[in-house]
Amino acid sequence: MNPRKSETGAPHKRLILAATVLGSSMAFIDGSVVNVALPVMQRNLDMGAGAAQWVVNAYMLMLGALVLVGGAAGDIWGRRKVFLIGMGLFAAASAACGLAPGKEVLLAGRALQGLGAALLTPSSLALLNANFSDQERNRAMGAWAGFGALTGALGPVLGGWLADTIGWRSIFYLNLPIALAAFALTLYAIPESRDDEETGGLDFLGAGLAAAGLGAVTWGLTAAPDRSFTDVWVLAALIGGAALLAAFLVAEAREKHPMMPLGLFKSPAFSGVNLLTLLLYFALSGAFFFLPFDLIRVQRLSPTMAGAAMVPMPLIFGLLAGPGGRFADRFGARWPLSLGPLVCGVGFAMLALPARGANYFTGYLPALVVLSLGMSVTVGPLTATVMGAVERKHAGLASGVNNAVARVAGLLAVASLGVVLFEAYRLTGGGGTGARGAFNATMAGAMHSAASLDSFHQAVRLVMLVCGAAAALGGVAAFLTLKEPKPQSAA
């Protein structure tokens, strides 16, 4: 099937935009809605802390490991076809999550959601790129990104409200009418397109090694608090996972069409900005995974109020992202990418200050405002620098690699900071000799003793400080690797 060239005036462009926005919005919503509802899900399905982490990790593992393959699949097999397959998988997985009788089905559904998101997210952008002219493309992608920011802002509030009023299962059922509308619009309005010059195959070996290696390391870190780091299975998972990830790098170096070309990292700017991305999104993902537990369990906010507590950050970011980008245009990327993460680090550290019973407006809101300012300065020049650090023909691939790095950072954050949280809880006396049971009970809302809640709150404070240090180190990495006053121009 020959692709129809929408650049010459194909009809239905508004419907094309609507279809891609609706389809990708499912992934955007699920990226933020689950965290706030997770404490309720954990209690209702009687999940331990490790299983609760896997509700998020299963999704991010599949998305982070396979998003680059998803983008390449659309180029080879047809972007509309892969977009439709991704939406179908995501909808089916959402139904499975909503109907899940126990944690096993829920975790399997979340992994399938991640696979669907890995197919539909890059394909939605590729469809916009194929169906809008150069003059229209920036506006279309701006609308796509703006709607993504809006759903990211509404997601926590929506998730908390649904968990409070209807039940946590409804957050997954919400995807079904969205998927149906997007599916119908796609079939009606979007022509098929593919890259006729693409002759390479898909890097299944690289994807498999990445998923297996990340999965093993994540399981080892998540299981360590229960089994200890000296447990033979934990050691085997961590060592085996590291070996698989090393094999992934070897395979990518030898692969003719690798999903992550290692040659991109020859650019110091590209390497530095991806290190910044890894550290900054590690901090963001870790902080906003564990913060709702603290707000709901320790500060006694309802899920709805805990979700509303997060709203100022995406709203402020949305208002200030434009001025932040103009600041980078004027002064170059090095200073925004150095100072912005340092400001974020201060914001994370401020999240460690509120005591039990703290007032939201004097305790948490100032920290979120500072964090928003740092992100507003950072995100625009980060994306521009990633794409400007490589040849123009590799700009899309560079952006995809950076997106995958951000997803993997979130995966590693939830797993490794869970270890930090538990060890801090145990060392501050939480639960005494039965620390693990008390920790699980506290996260699930079944433990309400003052001592256990105090220990949990102190542990969350330490996690916020670790997140602040990671963000600040990202700023240092940018300062040391970005020597040019402005992002390197595309060749």
C-alpha positions as CSV (number, residue, x, y, z in Angstrom):
1,M,0.0,0.0,0.0
2,N,1.5,3.3,-1.1
3,P,1.4,6.0,1.6
4,R,-0.7,9.0,0.8
5,K,1.3,12.2,1.1
6,S,-0.6,14.3,3.6
7,E,1.8,17.2,3.1
8,T,0.0,18.0,-0.2
9,G,-3.3,18.5,1.5
10,A,-4.8,15.3,2.7
11,P,-8.2,15.8,4.5
12,H,-9.1,15.1,8.1
13,K,-6.0,16.6,9.7
14,R,-7.9,17.6,12.7
15,L,-9.2,14.1,13.0
16,I,-5.7,12.8,12.6
17,L,-4.5,15.0,15.4
18,A,-7.5,14.0,17.6
19,A,-6.8,10.2,17.0
20,T,-3.1,10.5,17.9
21,V,-3.8,12.7,20.9
22,L,-6.5,10.3,22.2
23,G,-4.4,7.2,21.7
24,S,-1.2,8.6,23.4
25,S,-3.3,10.1,26.2
26,M,-4.0,6.6,27.5
27,A,-0.2,6.2,28.1
28,F,0.1,9.7,29.6
29,I,-2.8,9.2,32.0
30,D,-1.6,5.8,33.1
31,G,1.8,7.2,33.8
32,S,0.4,9.5,36.5
33,V,-2.9,8.1,37.6
34,V,-1.7,4.8,39.0
35,N,0.7,6.2,41.6
36,V,-2.0,8.0,43.5
37,A,-4.4,5.0,43.4
38,L,-1.7,2.5,44.2
39,P,-2.1,2.7,48.0
40,V,-5.8,1.7,47.6
41,M,-4.9,-1.0,45.1
42,Q,-2.3,-2.4,47.5
43,R,-4.8,-2.6,50.4
44,N,-7.6,-4.1,48.3
45,L,-5.5,-6.8,46.7
46,D,-3.4,-7.5,49.8
47,M,-0.1,-6.7,48.1
48,G,3.2,-6.4,49.8
49,A,5.6,-3.5,49.2
50,G,7.5,-5.4,46.5
51,A,4.3,-6.3,44.6
52,A,3.1,-2.7,44.8
53,Q,6.4,-1.6,43.2
54,W,5.9,-4.1,40.4
55,V,2.6,-2.5,39.5
56,V,4.7,0.4,38.2
57,N,7.8,-1.5,37.3
58,A,6.1,-4.0,35.0
59,Y,4.7,-1.1,32.9
60,M,8.0,0.8,32.8
61,L,10.1,-2.2,32.1
62,M,8.2,-3.1,28.9
63,L,7.9,0.5,27.8
64,G,11.6,1.4,28.5
65,A,13.0,-1.7,26.9
66,L,10.8,-1.8,23.8
67,V,9.9,1.8,22.9
68,L,12.8,2.0,20.4
69,V,11.7,-1.2,18.8
70,G,8.2,0.1,18.7
71,G,9.2,3.1,16.7
72,A,11.2,1.1,14.3
73,A,8.3,-1.3,13.8
74,G,6.1,1.5,12.6
75,D,8.7,2.7,10.1
76,I,9.0,-0.9,8.6
77,W,5.5,-2.4,8.9
78,G,3.4,0.7,8.8
79,R,2.8,3.4,11.4
80,R,-1.0,3.2,11.4
81,K,-0.9,-0.6,11.7
82,V,1.5,-0.5,14.7
83,F,-0.5,2.4,16.3
84,L,-3.7,0.3,16.0
85,I,-2.0,-2.8,17.4
86,G,-0.6,-0.8,20.3
87,M,-4.0,0.7,21.1
88,G,-5.6,-2.7,20.9
89,L,-3.1,-4.3,23.3
90,F,-3.4,-1.3,25.7
91,A,-7.2,-1.6,25.8
92,A,-7.1,-5.3,26.3
93,A,-4.5,-5.0,29.0
94,S,-6.6,-2.2,30.7
95,A,-9.6,-4.5,30.8
96,A,-7.5,-7.3,32.3
97,C,-6.2,-4.9,35.0
98,G,-9.7,-3.7,35.8
99,L,-11.0,-7.3,36.1
100,A,-7.9,-8.6,37.9
101,P,-8.9,-11.0,40.7
102,G,-5.5,-10.8,42.3
103,K,-2.0,-9.3,41.9
104,E,-0.7,-11.8,39.4
105,V,-3.3,-10.8,36.7
106,L,-2.8,-7.2,37.6
107,L,1.0,-7.3,37.1
108,A,0.6,-9.3,33.8
109,G,-1.9,-6.7,32.6
110,R,0.5,-3.8,33.5
111,A,3.3,-5.5,31.5
112,L,1.0,-5.8,28.5
113,Q,0.0,-2.2,28.9
114,G,3.7,-1.3,28.7
115,L,4.1,-3.3,25.5
116,G,1.1,-1.5,24.0
117,A,2.5,1.9,25.1
118,A,5.8,1.0,23.5
119,L,4.0,0.6,20.2
120,L,1.5,3.4,20.2
121,T,3.5,6.3,21.7
122,P,6.3,6.5,19.1
123,S,3.8,5.7,16.4
124,S,1.5,8.6,17.3
125,L,4.4,11.0,16.9
126,A,5.5,9.4,13.6
127,L,2.0,9.7,12.3
128,L,1.9,13.4,13.0
129,N,5.3,13.7,11.3
130,A,4.1,11.9,8.2
131,N,0.7,13.6,7.9
132,F,1.6,17.3,8.5
133,S,3.7,19.6,6.4
134,D,6.8,21.4,7.8
135,Q,4.7,24.5,8.4
136,E,2.0,22.6,10.3
137,R,4.1,20.0,12.1
138,N,5.3,22.2,15.0
139,R,1.8,23.3,15.8
140,A,0.5,19.8,15.7
141,M,3.2,18.4,17.9
142,G,2.8,21.3,20.2
143,A,-0.9,20.4,20.6
144,W,0.1,16.8,21.2
145,A,2.6,17.7,23.9
146,G,0.2,20.3,25.4
147,F,-2.6,17.7,25.7
148,G,0.0,15.3,27.2
149,A,0.9,17.9,29.9
150,L,-2.8,18.5,30.6
151,T,-3.5,14.8,31.1
152,G,-0.4,14.5,33.2
153,A,-1.8,17.3,35.4
154,L,-5.3,15.9,35.7
155,G,-4.1,12.2,36.1
156,P,-3.3,12.3,39.8
157,V,-6.5,14.1,40.7
158,L,-8.6,11.9,38.5
159,G,-6.9,8.7,39.8
160,G,-7.4,9.8,43.4
161,W,-11.1,10.8,42.9
162,L,-11.9,7.6,41.0
163,A,-10.2,5.5,43.7
164,D,-12.2,7.4,46.4
165,T,-15.6,7.3,44.8
166,I,-15.9,4.5,42.2
167,G,-13.0,2.2,43.0
168,W,-9.5,1.8,41.7
169,R,-10.6,-0.6,38.9
170,S,-12.3,2.3,37.2
171,I,-9.0,4.0,36.4
172,F,-8.3,1.1,33.9
173,Y,-11.9,1.0,32.5
174,L,-11.5,4.7,31.7
175,N,-9.1,3.7,28.9
176,L,-11.7,1.6,27.0
177,P,-13.9,4.4,25.6
178,I,-10.8,6.4,24.8
179,A,-9.3,3.5,22.9
180,L,-12.6,2.9,21.0
181,A,-12.8,6.5,19.9
182,A,-9.2,6.7,18.9
183,F,-9.4,3.3,17.0
184,A,-12.4,4.5,15.0
185,L,-10.8,7.9,14.1
186,T,-7.6,6.2,13.1
187,L,-9.4,3.7,10.7
188,Y,-11.4,6.6,9.2
189,A,-9.0,9.5,9.0
190,I,-5.3,8.3,9.0
191,P,-3.7,6.9,5.8
192,E,-1.0,4.3,6.2
193,S,2.6,5.4,5.9
194,R,6.0,3.7,6.3
195,D,9.6,4.5,5.5
196,D,10.1,3.1,2.0
197,E,13.9,3.5,2.4
198,E,14.0,1.4,5.6
199,T,15.5,-1.9,4.7
200,G,16.7,-3.0,8.1
201,G,15.0,-5.5,10.4
202,L,14.0,-5.1,14.0
203,D,16.6,-5.6,16.7
204,F,14.8,-8.4,18.6
205,L,18.0,-9.6,20.2
206,G,18.8,-6.2,21.6
207,A,15.3,-5.7,22.9
208,G,15.2,-9.2,24.5
209,L,18.6,-8.7,26.2
210,A,17.6,-5.2,27.5
211,A,14.2,-6.4,28.8
212,A,15.7,-9.5,30.5
213,G,18.7,-7.6,32.0
214,L,16.6,-4.8,33.3
215,G,13.9,-7.2,34.6
216,A,16.5,-9.3,36.5
217,V,18.2,-6.3,38.1
218,T,14.8,-4.8,39.0
219,W,13.6,-8.1,40.5
220,G,16.8,-8.4,42.5
221,L,16.5,-4.9,44.0
222,T,12.8,-5.3,44.7
223,A,13.3,-8.7,46.4
224,A,16.4,-7.8,48.4
225,P,14.5,-6.2,51.4
226,D,12.6,-9.5,51.8
227,R,15.4,-11.9,51.1
228,S,18.6,-9.8,51.8
229,F,21.4,-9.1,49.4
230,T,23.2,-12.3,50.4
231,D,20.3,-14.5,49.2
232,V,21.5,-16.7,46.4
233,W,18.5,-15.8,44.1
234,V,19.0,-12.1,44.7
235,L,22.7,-12.3,43.9
236,A,22.0,-14.4,40.8
237,A,19.4,-11.9,39.6
238,L,21.7,-8.9,40.1
239,I,24.8,-10.6,38.6
240,G,22.8,-12.2,35.8
241,G,21.0,-9.0,35.0
242,A,24.3,-7.1,34.9
243,A,25.7,-9.7,32.5
244,L,22.7,-9.5,30.3
245,L,23.0,-5.7,30.1
246,A,26.7,-6.1,29.2
247,A,25.7,-8.6,26.5
248,F,23.2,-6.0,25.3
249,L,26.0,-3.5,24.7
250,V,28.1,-6.1,22.9
251,A,25.1,-7.0,20.7
252,E,24.4,-3.4,19.9
253,A,28.0,-2.8,18.9
254,R,27.7,-5.8,16.4
255,E,24.1,-5.3,15.2
256,K,23.8,-3.9,11.7
257,H,20.6,-2.1,12.6
258,P,20.8,-1.6,16.4
259,M,17.9,-0.2,18.4
260,M,20.4,2.0,20.3
261,P,23.4,2.8,18.1
262,L,26.4,3.2,20.5
263,G,28.0,5.6,18.0
264,L,25.6,8.3,19.2
265,F,27.4,8.4,22.5
266,K,30.6,9.5,20.9
267,S,29.2,13.0,21.3
268,P,30.1,14.3,24.7
269,A,27.0,16.5,24.7
270,F,24.7,13.5,23.9
271,S,26.3,11.4,26.5
272,G,26.2,14.2,29.1
273,V,22.6,15.1,28.5
274,N,21.5,11.4,28.7
275,L,23.3,11.1,32.0
276,L,21.5,14.2,33.1
277,T,18.2,12.6,32.0
278,L,19.0,9.3,33.8
279,L,19.7,11.1,37.1
280,L,16.9,13.7,36.9
281,Y,14.2,11.3,35.9
282,F,15.5,8.8,38.5
283,A,14.8,11.5,41.0
284,L,11.4,12.5,39.6
285,S,10.1,9.0,39.3
286,G,11.3,7.9,42.7
287,A,10.0,10.9,44.5
288,F,6.5,10.8,43.0
289,F,6.2,7.1,43.5
290,F,6.8,7.2,47.2
291,L,5.3,10.7,48.0
292,P,1.7,9.6,47.7
293,F,2.2,6.9,50.2
294,D,3.5,9.4,52.7
295,L,0.7,11.9,52.0
296,I,-2.0,9.2,52.3
297,R,-0.5,7.0,55.1
298,V,1.3,9.5,57.3
299,Q,-0.3,12.9,56.5
300,R,-3.8,11.3,56.3
301,L,-4.8,12.9,53.0
302,S,-7.5,11.1,51.0
303,P,-6.4,9.8,47.6
304,T,-8.3,12.7,46.0
305,M,-6.5,15.3,48.0
306,A,-3.1,13.5,47.5
307,G,-3.7,13.7,43.8
308,A,-4.7,17.4,44.0
309,A,-1.5,18.1,45.9
310,M,0.5,17.2,42.8
311,V,-1.4,19.5,40.4
312,P,0.7,22.7,40.9
313,M,3.8,21.2,39.5
314,P,2.5,20.4,35.9
315,L,0.5,23.6,35.9
316,I,3.5,25.8,36.8
317,F,5.7,23.8,34.4
318,G,3.2,24.4,31.6
319,L,3.1,28.1,32.2
320,L,6.9,28.5,32.5
321,A,8.2,26.0,29.9
322,G,8.1,28.7,27.1
323,P,10.0,31.3,29.0
324,G,12.5,28.6,30.1
325,G,13.1,27.7,26.5
326,R,13.7,31.4,25.6
327,F,16.2,31.6,28.4
328,A,18.1,28.8,26.8
329,D,17.9,30.4,23.4
330,R,19.5,33.5,24.9
331,F,22.2,32.0,27.1
332,G,22.8,28.6,25.5
333,A,22.0,25.2,27.0
334,R,24.9,24.7,29.3
335,W,23.7,27.0,32.1
336,P,20.0,26.1,32.1
337,L,21.0,22.4,32.1
338,S,23.4,22.9,34.9
339,L,21.4,25.3,37.1
340,G,17.9,23.8,36.4
341,P,18.7,20.4,37.9
342,L,20.4,22.1,40.9
343,V,17.1,24.0,41.5
344,C,15.2,20.7,41.2
345,G,17.6,19.2,43.8
346,V,16.7,22.0,46.2
347,G,13.0,21.3,45.6
348,F,13.4,17.6,46.3
349,A,15.4,18.4,49.5
350,M,12.5,20.8,50.5
351,L,10.1,17.8,50.3
352,A,12.1,16.2,53.1
353,L,11.4,19.2,55.5
354,P,7.7,18.8,56.4
355,A,7.1,17.0,59.7
356,R,4.1,14.8,60.4
357,G,0.9,16.9,60.4
358,A,2.5,19.6,58.3
359,N,0.3,22.1,56.5
360,Y,0.3,21.5,52.8
361,F,0.5,25.2,51.8
362,T,3.5,25.9,54.0
363,G,5.2,22.4,53.9
364,Y,4.7,20.8,50.5
365,L,3.6,23.6,48.1
366,P,6.8,25.7,48.3
367,A,8.9,22.6,47.4
368,L,6.7,21.8,44.4
369,V,7.0,25.4,43.2
370,V,10.8,25.3,43.4
371,L,10.8,21.9,41.7
372,S,8.6,23.2,38.9
373,L,10.9,26.2,38.3
374,G,13.9,23.8,37.9
375,M,12.0,21.6,35.5
376,S,10.8,24.6,33.5
377,V,14.4,25.7,32.9
378,T,15.6,22.2,32.1
379,V,13.2,20.3,29.9
380,G,13.2,22.5,26.7
381,P,16.9,22.8,26.3
382,L,17.4,19.2,27.3
383,T,15.3,18.0,24.3
384,A,16.9,20.5,21.9
385,T,20.4,19.5,23.0
386,V,19.8,15.8,22.6
387,M,18.6,16.3,19.0
388,G,21.2,18.9,18.2
389,A,24.1,16.8,19.4
390,V,23.8,14.3,16.5
391,E,23.5,14.5,12.8
392,R,20.1,15.7,11.6
393,K,19.2,12.3,10.1
394,H,19.6,10.7,13.6
395,A,17.6,13.4,15.5
396,G,14.5,11.2,15.8
397,L,16.5,8.2,17.0
398,A,18.4,10.4,19.5
399,S,15.1,11.6,20.9
400,G,13.9,8.0,21.2
401,V,17.0,6.9,23.0
402,N,16.6,9.8,25.4
403,N,13.0,8.9,26.0
404,A,14.0,5.3,26.7
405,V,16.7,6.5,29.1
406,A,14.0,8.4,31.0
407,R,11.8,5.4,31.3
408,V,14.6,3.1,32.4
409,A,15.5,5.7,35.0
410,G,12.0,5.5,36.5
411,L,12.2,1.7,36.6
412,L,15.5,1.7,38.4
413,A,14.4,4.5,40.8
414,V,11.3,2.6,42.1
415,A,13.3,-0.6,42.6
416,S,16.4,0.8,44.2
417,L,14.8,3.5,46.3
418,G,12.4,0.9,47.7
419,V,15.6,-0.7,49.2
420,V,16.6,2.7,50.6
421,L,13.1,3.3,52.0
422,F,13.0,-0.1,53.8
423,E,16.5,0.1,55.2
424,A,15.8,3.6,56.5
425,Y,12.6,2.4,58.1
426,R,14.3,-0.5,59.7
427,L,17.3,1.5,61.0
428,T,15.0,4.1,62.6
429,G,13.3,1.4,64.7
430,G,10.2,0.8,62.6
431,G,8.6,-2.6,63.5
432,G,11.4,-3.8,65.7
433,T,12.4,-7.3,64.9
434,G,9.5,-7.8,62.5
435,A,10.5,-4.8,60.5
436,R,9.5,-6.2,57.1
437,G,6.0,-7.2,58.1
438,A,5.5,-3.8,59.8
439,F,6.8,-2.0,56.8
440,N,4.4,-3.8,54.4
441,A,1.6,-3.2,56.8
442,T,2.4,0.5,57.0
443,M,2.5,0.9,53.2
444,A,-0.8,-1.0,52.9
445,G,-2.4,1.2,55.6
446,A,-2.9,-1.7,58.1
447,M,-0.3,-0.4,60.6
448,H,-1.2,2.9,62.4
449,S,1.1,3.0,65.4
450,A,2.8,6.3,65.9
451,A,6.3,4.7,66.0
452,S,5.8,2.9,62.7
453,L,4.4,6.0,61.0
454,D,7.2,8.2,62.3
455,S,9.8,5.7,61.0
456,F,8.1,5.5,57.6
457,H,8.0,9.3,57.4
458,Q,11.7,9.6,58.2
459,A,12.4,7.0,55.6
460,V,10.5,9.0,52.9
461,R,12.4,12.1,54.0
462,L,15.7,10.2,53.2
463,V,14.4,9.1,49.8
464,M,13.6,12.8,49.0
465,L,17.2,13.7,50.0
466,V,18.6,11.0,47.7
467,C,16.4,12.2,44.9
468,G,17.7,15.8,45.5
469,A,21.3,14.6,45.3
470,A,20.7,12.7,42.1
471,A,19.1,15.7,40.4
472,A,22.0,17.9,41.5
473,L,24.5,15.4,40.2
474,G,22.7,15.6,36.8
475,G,23.4,19.3,36.8
476,V,27.0,18.7,37.5
477,A,27.2,16.2,34.6
478,A,25.7,18.8,32.2
479,F,28.1,21.4,33.3
480,L,31.1,19.1,32.8
481,T,30.1,17.8,29.4
482,L,28.4,20.8,27.7
483,K,31.3,23.0,26.7
484,E,29.7,24.9,23.9
485,P,27.7,28.1,24.7
486,K,24.8,26.8,22.7
487,P,23.5,23.4,21.6
488,Q,25.5,22.0,18.7
489,S,23.8,22.7,15.4
490,A,22.5,19.8,13.4
491,A,24.6,18.8,10.5
